[in-house]
């Protein structure tokens, strides 16, 4: 067992199904935990905070950034909460566990870092009002809810300090925030802020670089977001030069036969249209060896109902998040019927 695996086992008690079985573990049963219910009205600011009766949730920001010389960068800041049991308690008795991921990507370099913590001792957590999410010395602090965020994180060879300002409304994914994830009806509560303007500094081994660009925040919580026969997902957040935006995901079945897809179209004027299952189509057209495995790094994405036929390509194919439950996450470029930029996350590629 590696040192990192041993540390993870000590923190999690080797008993957290949402993390302990990797991404496939998100399909285990939700016995004892709350489950999302269709018709539940999301409420803010309280839903910016944690939901300890649910088994897993995350606060997830990605950003496409650019330096003055045109060099492109991608940034990720994520805090996950997972529960050994429903509810909260003080000190080491807390059943809540926390995991933070940070990434910084350029065309030629990719950096990733991870932080692990138990709840109840102040090392990690989230407050709704005022909003703050933190783990160790990484933080995401909000002003006026999620309207303005200050983010910081660092790892071996990299760091970043950014300010993000929202220029649009929150988007409730799925049916008013109830996002179905499988034909069997597994679901999550899911909302996004897809329109941040971001500026700040990224620091690489070569030194600090002033950057600016666009960001996308996702908030999601559930207790069984996958079905038992799903092994992982491919998630796209695409921002077109027209001002339109597209969020789409494909949840892969273990047998490769009954993949499930869904998503949301967000017009340049802010109109939100949920996509029916199967309307969003994504097919890998090129792969690369990444961290010893074959991973798609170029996709054909289609949304026929909106005349979208695009190629989505990784800025850096080697954007592998080398963390306890590893996955691919990085910035992408968009060409074809629409042009633009975005982010791609791919999990479950063993």
GUMILUM-420752 format. One record per residue (C-alpha): residue number from 1; x, y, z. Coordinates in Angstrom, 1 decimal. Each point is the difference from the previous one (the first is absolute). Layout:
+-----+--------+--------+--------+
! num !      u !      v !      w !
+-----+--------+--------+--------+
! NUM !      X !      Y !      Z !
...
+-----+--------+--------+--------+
//
This chain:
+-----+--------+--------+--------+
! num !      u !      v !      w !
+-----+--------+--------+--------+
!   1 !    0.0 !    0.0 !    0.0 !
!   2 !    1.4 !    3.4 !   -1.0 !
!   3 !    0.5 !    2.8 !    2.6 !
!   4 !   -2.9 !    1.9 !   -1.6 !
!   5 !   -2.3 !   -3.0 !    0.1 !
!   6 !    0.9 !   -0.6 !    3.6 !
!   7 !   -0.8 !    3.6 !    0.9 !
!   8 !   -3.3 !   -0.1 !   -1.9 !
!   9 !   -0.9 !   -3.3 !    1.8 !
!  10 !    0.8 !    1.6 !    3.4 !
!  11 !   -2.1 !    3.1 !   -0.7 !
!  12 !   -3.0 !   -1.8 !   -1.6 !
!  13 !    0.1 !   -3.0 !    2.3 !
!  14 !    0.1 !   -2.1 !   -3.2 !
!  15 !   -3.7 !    0.1 !    0.1 !
!  16 !   -1.3 !    2.8 !   -2.2 !
!  17 !   -1.8 !   -1.6 !   -2.9 !
!  18 !   -0.3 !    3.2 !   -2.0 !
!  19 !    3.8 !    0.3 !   -0.1 !
!  20 !    1.3 !   -3.4 !    1.1 !
!  21 !   -1.2 !   -1.8 !   -3.2 !
!  22 !    1.1 !    2.8 !   -2.3 !
!  23 !   -2.5 !    1.5 !   -2.4 !
!  24 !   -1.8 !   -3.2 !   -0.4 !
!  25 !   -0.8 !    0.1 !    3.7 !
!  26 !   -2.4 !    2.9 !   -0.7 !
!  27 !   -2.4 !   -2.7 !   -1.1 !
!  28 !   -0.3 !   -1.7 !    3.3 !
!  29 !   -3.2 !    0.0 !    1.9 !
!  30 !   -1.0 !    3.1 !    2.0 !
!  31 !   -1.3 !   -1.8 !    3.1 !
!  32 !   -0.5 !    2.4 !    2.9 !
!  33 !    0.9 !    3.1 !   -2.0 !
!  34 !   -2.4 !    2.6 !   -1.4 !
!  35 !   -0.8 !   -0.2 !   -3.7 !
!  36 !   -0.9 !    2.8 !   -2.5 !
!  37 !   -3.8 !    0.4 !   -0.5 !
!  38 !   -1.6 !    1.5 !   -3.1 !
!  39 !   -1.8 !    3.2 !    0.8 !
!  40 !    2.3 !    1.1 !    2.9 !
!  41 !    0.6 !    3.7 !   -0.4 !
!  42 !    3.7 !    1.0 !    0.4 !
!  43 !    0.5 !    2.9 !    2.4 !
!  44 !    2.8 !    2.5 !    0.2 !
!  45 !    2.3 !    0.8 !    1.6 !
!  46 !   -0.5 !   -3.1 !    2.2 !
!  47 !    0.5 !   -2.4 !   -2.9 !
!  48 !    3.4 !    1.5 !   -0.6 !
!  49 !    1.0 !   -1.8 !    3.2 !
!  50 !    0.4 !   -3.7 !    0.9 !
!  51 !   -2.7 !   -2.6 !    0.1 !
!  52 !    1.3 !   -2.6 !    2.6 !
!  53 !   -3.0 !   -2.3 !   -0.4 !
!  54 !    1.0 !   -0.7 !   -3.6 !
!  55 !    3.0 !   -2.3 !   -0.6 !
!  56 !    2.0 !    2.1 !   -2.5 !
!  57 !    0.2 !    3.6 !   -1.4 !
!  58 !    2.4 !    2.3 !   -1.6 !
!  59 !    0.9 !    3.7 !   -0.6 !
!  60 !    1.7 !    0.0 !   -3.4 !
!  61 !    1.5 !    2.9 !   -1.9 !
!  62 !    1.8 !   -0.2 !   -3.4 !
!  63 !    1.4 !    2.9 !   -2.0 !
!  64 !    1.4 !    0.7 !   -3.4 !
!  65 !    2.6 !    2.8 !    0.4 !
!  66 !    2.4 !    1.8 !   -2.3 !
!  67 !    3.2 !    2.1 !    0.6 !
!  68 !    0.8 !    3.2 !   -1.8 !
!  69 !    2.2 !   -1.8 !   -2.5 !
!  70 !   -2.9 !   -2.4 !   -1.0 !
!  71 !    1.2 !   -3.0 !    2.0 !
!  72 !   -3.0 !   -2.0 !    1.1 !
!  73 !   -0.4 !   -1.6 !    3.5 !
!  74 !   -2.6 !   -2.0 !    1.8 !
!  75 !   -0.7 !    0.0 !    3.7 !
!  76 !   -2.1 !   -2.4 !    2.2 !
!  77 !   -1.0 !    0.5 !    3.7 !
!  78 !   -2.1 !   -2.7 !    1.5 !
!  79 !   -1.2 !   -0.9 !    3.5 !
!  80 !   -1.7 !   -3.4 !    0.5 !
!  81 !   -2.0 !   -1.0 !    3.1 !
!  82 !   -0.8 !   -3.7 !    0.7 !
!  83 !   -1.7 !   -1.6 !    3.0 !
!  84 !    0.7 !   -3.2 !    1.8 !
!  85 !   -3.5 !    0.4 !    1.5 !
!  86 !   -2.8 !    2.7 !   -0.2 !
!  87 !    0.2 !    3.0 !    2.2 !
!  88 !    2.6 !    2.0 !    1.8 !
!  89 !    1.9 !   -0.2 !    3.3 !
!  90 !    2.8 !    1.8 !    1.8 !
!  91 !    3.7 !   -0.7 !   -0.2 !
!  92 !    1.3 !   -3.4 !   -1.3 !
!  93 !   -3.5 !   -1.4 !    0.5 !
!  94 !   -1.2 !    1.8 !   -3.1 !
!  95 !   -0.9 !   -2.5 !   -2.8 !
!  96 !    0.9 !    2.6 !   -2.6 !
!  97 !    3.1 !   -0.2 !   -2.1 !
!  98 !    1.5 !    2.6 !   -2.4 !
!  99 !    2.2 !   -0.2 !   -3.0 !
! 100 !    1.4 !    3.0 !   -2.0 !
! 101 !    1.4 !   -0.1 !   -3.5 !
! 102 !    1.8 !    2.8 !   -1.8 !
! 103 !    1.3 !    0.1 !   -3.5 !
! 104 !    1.9 !    2.3 !   -2.3 !
! 105 !    0.5 !   -0.8 !   -3.7 !
! 106 !    1.7 !    1.6 !   -3.0 !
! 107 !    0.7 !   -1.4 !   -3.4 !
! 108 !    3.2 !   -1.6 !    1.1 !
! 109 !   -0.4 !   -0.4 !    3.8 !
! 110 !   -2.5 !   -1.5 !    2.4 !
! 111 !    0.1 !    0.2 !    3.8 !
! 112 !   -2.3 !   -1.6 !    2.5 !
! 113 !   -0.3 !   -0.1 !    3.8 !
! 114 !   -2.2 !   -1.5 !    2.6 !
! 115 !   -1.0 !    0.6 !    3.7 !
! 116 !   -1.8 !   -2.4 !    2.3 !
! 117 !   -1.7 !    0.8 !    3.3 !
! 118 !   -2.5 !   -1.3 !    2.6 !
! 119 !   -2.9 !    2.3 !    0.8 !
! 120 !   -0.8 !    1.3 !    3.5 !
! 121 !    3.5 !    1.3 !    0.8 !
! 122 !    0.1 !    3.2 !   -2.1 !
! 123 !    2.5 !   -1.2 !   -2.6 !
! 124 !   -2.6 !    0.1 !   -2.8 !
! 125 !   -3.6 !    1.1 !   -0.4 !
! 126 !   -2.5 !    2.3 !   -1.6 !
! 127 !   -2.2 !    2.7 !    1.3 !
! 128 !   -3.0 !    1.3 !   -2.0 !
! 129 !   -0.3 !    3.6 !    1.3 !
! 130 !    2.5 !    1.5 !   -0.3 !
! 131 !    1.1 !   -2.5 !   -2.6 !
! 132 !    3.4 !   -1.6 !    0.6 !
! 133 !    1.4 !   -3.4 !   -1.0 !
! 134 !    3.4 !   -1.1 !    1.2 !
! 135 !    2.4 !   -2.8 !    0.6 !
! 136 !    3.3 !    0.7 !    1.7 !
! 137 !    1.3 !    3.2 !   -1.6 !
! 138 !   -2.1 !   -0.3 !   -3.2 !
! 139 !   -3.1 !    2.2 !    0.0 !
! 140 !   -2.9 !    1.2 !   -2.1 !
! 141 !   -1.6 !    3.0 !    1.7 !
! 142 !   -3.2 !    1.7 !   -1.2 !
! 143 !   -1.4 !    3.5 !    0.1 !
! 144 !   -3.8 !    0.4 !   -0.4 !
! 145 !   -0.5 !   -3.8 !   -0.2 !
! 146 !    1.9 !   -1.3 !   -3.0 !
! 147 !   -0.1 !    3.3 !   -1.9 !
! 148 !    3.7 !    0.6 !    0.6 !
! 149 !    2.6 !   -2.5 !    1.0 !
! 150 !    3.6 !    0.1 !    1.1 !
! 151 !    1.8 !   -3.3 !   -0.6 !
! 152 !    3.4 !   -1.2 !    0.9 !
! 153 !    1.9 !   -3.4 !    0.0 !
! 154 !    3.5 !   -1.3 !   -0.4 !
! 155 !    1.9 !   -3.2 !   -0.6 !
! 156 !    3.4 !   -1.2 !   -1.1 !
! 157 !    1.1 !    2.4 !   -2.7 !
! 158 !   -3.1 !    2.1 !   -0.3 !
! 159 !   -2.4 !    2.4 !    1.8 !
! 160 !   -2.8 !    2.4 !   -1.0 !
! 161 !   -1.8 !    2.9 !    1.5 !
! 162 !   -3.2 !    1.1 !   -1.9 !
! 163 !   -3.0 !    2.2 !    0.3 !
! 164 !   -3.2 !   -1.1 !   -1.8 !
! 165 !   -3.0 !    2.3 !   -0.5 !
! 166 !   -3.4 !   -1.4 !   -1.2 !
! 167 !   -1.6 !    1.7 !   -2.9 !
! 168 !   -3.2 !   -2.1 !   -0.3 !
! 169 !   -2.5 !   -1.9 !    2.1 !
! 170 !    0.3 !   -3.4 !    1.5 !
! 171 !   -1.1 !   -2.9 !   -2.3 !
! 172 !   -2.1 !   -2.8 !    1.5 !
! 173 !    1.0 !   -3.1 !   -1.9 !
! 174 !   -2.5 !   -2.7 !   -1.0 !
! 175 !   -3.6 !    0.6 !    1.3 !
! 176 !    0.5 !    3.1 !    2.2 !
! 177 !    3.1 !   -1.4 !    1.5 !
! 178 !   -1.0 !   -3.7 !    0.0 !
! 179 !    2.5 !   -1.7 !   -2.4 !
! 180 !   -0.7 !   -3.6 !   -1.1 !
! 181 !    3.1 !   -2.1 !   -0.5 !
! 182 !   -1.3 !   -3.4 !   -1.2 !
! 183 !   -2.9 !   -1.8 !   -1.6 !
! 184 !   -0.7 !   -1.5 !    3.5 !
! 185 !   -0.6 !    3.5 !    1.3 !
! 186 !    3.1 !    0.7 !    2.1 !
! 187 !    0.3 !    3.8 !    0.4 !
! 188 !    1.8 !    2.9 !    1.7 !
! 189 !   -0.8 !    3.5 !    0.9 !
! 190 !    2.1 !    2.1 !   -2.4 !
! 191 !    0.4 !    3.7 !   -0.8 !
! 192 !    2.7 !    2.0 !   -1.6 !
! 193 !    1.3 !    3.5 !   -0.4 !
! 194 !    1.4 !   -0.2 !   -3.6 !
! 195 !    0.9 !    3.7 !   -0.5 !
! 196 !    2.9 !    1.2 !    2.1 !
! 197 !    2.5 !    2.6 !   -1.2 !
! 198 !    3.3 !   -0.9 !    1.6 !
! 199 !    3.4 !    1.8 !    0.5 !
! 200 !    3.0 !   -0.7 !    2.2 !
! 201 !    3.3 !   -1.7 !    0.0 !
! 202 !    1.2 !   -3.5 !   -0.7 !
! 203 !    3.5 !   -1.0 !    1.1 !
! 204 !    2.0 !   -2.7 !   -1.7 !
! 205 !    3.7 !   -1.0 !    0.5 !
! 206 !    0.9 !    2.7 !   -2.5 !
! 207 !   -1.7 !    2.6 !    2.1 !
! 208 !   -3.3 !    1.9 !    0.4 !
! 209 !   -2.3 !    0.9 !   -2.9 !
! 210 !   -2.9 !    2.4 !   -0.1 !
! 211 !   -3.1 !   -1.6 !   -1.5 !
! 212 !   -3.6 !    0.7 !   -0.8 !
! 213 !   -2.9 !   -2.0 !   -1.5 !
! 214 !   -3.2 !   -1.8 !    0.8 !
! 215 !   -1.1 !   -2.5 !    2.7 !
! 216 !   -2.7 !   -2.5 !    0.7 !
! 217 !   -1.2 !   -1.1 !    3.4 !
! 218 !   -1.9 !   -3.3 !    0.6 !
! 219 !   -1.8 !   -0.9 !    3.3 !
! 220 !   -1.4 !   -3.5 !    0.3 !
! 221 !   -1.0 !   -2.4 !    2.8 !
! 222 !   -1.6 !   -3.4 !    0.2 !
! 223 !    0.3 !   -3.4 !    1.7 !
! 224 !    0.0 !   -2.3 !   -3.0 !
! 225 !    0.6 !    2.1 !   -3.1 !
! 226 !    0.8 !   -3.0 !   -2.2 !
! 227 !   -1.7 !   -3.3 !   -0.6 !
! 228 !    1.8 !   -3.3 !    0.8 !
! 229 !    0.8 !   -0.7 !   -3.7 !
! 230 !    1.6 !    3.4 !   -0.6 !
! 231 !    3.8 !    0.3 !    0.1 !
! 232 !    0.8 !    3.7 !   -0.5 !
! 233 !   -0.9 !    3.1 !   -2.0 !
! 234 !    1.2 !    2.5 !   -2.6 !
! 235 !   -1.1 !    3.5 !    0.9 !
! 236 !    0.3 !    3.0 !   -2.3 !
! 237 !   -0.5 !    3.7 !    0.8 !
! 238 !    0.3 !    2.0 !   -3.3 !
! 239 !   -0.1 !    3.7 !   -0.4 !
! 240 !   -0.5 !    1.1 !   -3.7 !
! 241 !    1.2 !    3.2 !   -1.5 !
! 242 !   -3.7 !    0.8 !   -0.8 !
! 243 !   -0.6 !    0.3 !    3.8 !
! 244 !   -2.0 !   -3.2 !    0.1 !
! 245 !    1.1 !   -2.7 !    2.4 !
! 246 !   -0.4 !   -3.8 !    0.2 !
! 247 !    0.3 !   -2.4 !    2.9 !
! 248 !   -0.3 !   -3.6 !   -0.9 !
! 249 !    1.0 !   -3.3 !    1.5 !
! 250 !    0.1 !   -3.7 !   -1.0 !
! 251 !   -0.2 !   -2.6 !    2.8 !
! 252 !    1.6 !   -3.1 !   -1.3 !
! 253 !   -1.5 !   -3.5 !    0.6 !
! 254 !    2.4 !   -2.7 !    0.9 !
! 255 !   -1.1 !   -2.1 !   -3.0 !
! 256 !    0.2 !    3.0 !   -2.3 !
! 257 !   -3.5 !   -0.6 !   -1.2 !
! 258 !   -2.3 !    2.3 !    2.0 !
! 259 !    1.9 !    3.3 !    0.4 !
! 260 !   -2.1 !    2.8 !    1.4 !
! 261 !    0.4 !    3.7 !   -1.0 !
! 262 !   -1.6 !    3.2 !    1.0 !
! 263 !    0.9 !    3.7 !    0.1 !
! 264 !   -1.1 !    3.6 !   -0.2 !
! 265 !    0.0 !    2.7 !   -2.7 !
! 266 !    0.6 !    3.5 !    1.3 !
! 267 !   -0.7 !    2.7 !   -2.6 !
! 268 !    2.1 !    3.2 !   -0.3 !
! 269 !   -3.0 !    1.9 !    1.5 !
! 270 !   -0.1 !   -2.4 !    3.0 !
! 271 !   -3.0 !   -2.2 !   -1.0 !
! 272 !    0.5 !   -3.5 !    1.5 !
! 273 !   -1.2 !   -3.1 !   -1.9 !
! 274 !    0.4 !   -3.5 !    1.6 !
! 275 !    0.9 !   -2.6 !   -2.6 !
! 276 !   -1.9 !   -3.3 !   -0.1 !
! 277 !    1.8 !   -3.2 !    0.5 !
! 278 !    2.0 !   -0.9 !   -3.2 !
! 279 !   -0.1 !    3.5 !   -1.5 !
! 280 !    3.6 !    0.7 !    0.9 !
! 281 !    2.4 !   -2.3 !   -2.0 !
! 282 !    3.7 !   -0.4 !    0.6 !
! 283 !    2.2 !   -2.4 !   -1.8 !
! 284 !    3.8 !   -0.3 !    0.5 !
! 285 !    2.0 !    0.3 !   -3.3 !
! 286 !    3.6 !   -0.1 !    1.3 !
! 287 !    1.7 !   -1.5 !    3.0 !
! 288 !    3.4 !    0.3 !    1.6 !
! 289 !    2.0 !   -1.9 !    2.6 !
! 290 !   -0.4 !    1.9 !    3.2 !
! 291 !    1.5 !   -1.2 !    3.3 !
! 292 !    0.3 !   -3.5 !   -1.4 !
! 293 !   -3.6 !   -0.3 !   -1.4 !
! 294 !   -1.8 !    0.9 !   -3.2 !
! 295 !   -2.2 !    3.1 !    0.6 !
! 296 !   -2.1 !    2.0 !   -2.6 !
! 297 !    1.6 !    3.4 !   -0.7 !
! 298 !   -2.1 !    1.0 !   -3.0 !
! 299 !   -3.8 !   -0.2 !   -0.3 !
! 300 !   -2.7 !    0.6 !   -2.5 !
! 301 !   -2.9 !    1.7 !    1.9 !
! 302 !   -3.4 !    0.4 !   -1.6 !
! 303 !   -3.2 !    1.7 !    1.0 !
! 304 !   -2.1 !   -0.3 !   -3.1 !
! 305 !   -2.9 !    1.9 !    1.4 !
! 306 !    2.2 !    3.1 !    0.2 !
! 307 !    2.1 !   -0.7 !   -3.2 !
! 308 !    3.1 !   -0.6 !    2.2 !
! 309 !    2.6 !   -2.2 !   -1.7 !
! 310 !    3.4 !    0.7 !    1.6 !
! 311 !    3.3 !   -1.6 !    0.7 !
! 312 !    1.2 !    0.3 !    3.6 !
! 313 !    3.7 !   -0.5 !    0.5 !
! 314 !    2.2 !    0.1 !    3.1 !
! 315 !    2.4 !    2.9 !    0.3 !
! 316 !    2.4 !   -2.4 !    1.7 !
! 317 !   -0.7 !   -3.7 !   -0.4 !
! 318 !    2.0 !   -0.9 !    3.1 !
! 319 !   -2.5 !    1.8 !    2.4 !
! 320 !   -0.1 !   -2.9 !    2.4 !
! 321 !   -1.0 !    0.8 !    3.6 !
! 322 !    2.5 !   -2.2 !    1.9 !
! 323 !   -2.1 !   -0.3 !    3.2 !
! 324 !   -1.3 !   -2.8 !    2.1 !
! 325 !   -2.8 !   -0.8 !   -2.5 !
! 326 !    1.6 !    1.2 !   -3.1 !
! 327 !   -1.9 !    1.5 !   -3.0 !
! 328 !    0.6 !    2.3 !   -3.0 !
! 329 !   -0.9 !    3.7 !    0.3 !
! 330 !    1.1 !    2.8 !   -2.2 !
! 331 !   -0.8 !    2.9 !   -2.4 !
! 332 !   -1.2 !   -0.6 !   -3.5 !
! 333 !   -0.4 !    1.9 !   -3.3 !
! 334 !   -3.1 !   -0.1 !   -2.1 !
! 335 !   -0.1 !    0.1 !   -3.9 !
! 336 !   -2.6 !   -0.7 !   -2.6 !
! 337 !   -3.5 !    1.4 !   -0.3 !
! 338 !    0.8 !    2.0 !    3.2 !
! 339 !    3.4 !    1.1 !    1.4 !
! 340 !    1.0 !    0.6 !    3.6 !
! 341 !    1.6 !   -1.5 !    3.0 !
! 342 !   -1.1 !   -2.1 !    3.0 !
! 343 !    0.9 !   -2.7 !    2.4 !
! 344 !   -0.2 !   -3.8 !   -0.1 !
! 345 !    0.0 !   -2.5 !    2.9 !
! 346 !    0.3 !   -3.7 !   -0.6 !
! 347 !   -0.3 !   -2.6 !    2.8 !
! 348 !    0.1 !   -3.8 !    0.3 !
! 349 !    2.9 !   -0.6 !   -2.5 !
! 350 !    1.7 !   -2.7 !    1.8 !
+-----+--------+--------+--------+
//
